[in-house]
């Protein structure tokens, strides 16, 4: 019979699972939705002080939510926060709480995103009248999210979301990370999100790059580049694992 603590952590892990898939789905729709043509042509940047003031307010407002997501994503990984969860008996739900907080910060960003009436675009190309371009843009986003999802499965999605921690604890097993090699544990400490390239595609590949969208793309791209600090040892580890899998595949197919 599971304890009350395990029940609470199990419910949190389920909430984590649902929150992650819902928020990422909303983000995917937000990033993939094509921009529409405006009634009047606009330049890339405001031309006078009045236009500048009108453009700066939504840009500043959106910056708050973008930075909030980055701060949450980094701050909740700190050892001080992990000690806090342990002190109140929720260390088992650490991953779940992290994902729930990330999901709701992301939903706050999407819900409160400000789009000015006059959008200044760095580039724009019409896709509604060109089905080839429309399918190219939407298809590239769908393919990129498939790559991200596939990569999440490869880096142990149940453990990443928090479900595995609870399952192992209920069955009196050691934490799931303890069953992984030291090299893989070190790799996961530096890199848990799959595919920098695929996420960059969904951020930057749009038919209308507004100043607000550019802000989001720049901040998150820089954050990914700085936070995912893989080393030469990580590359050697991946190369070694690839060679092992190829050798196993050759042995099985013989």
Beta strands, then each sheet from edge to edge (+ up, - down):
strand 1: 121-124
strand 2: 208-210
sheet 1: 1+ 2-
end
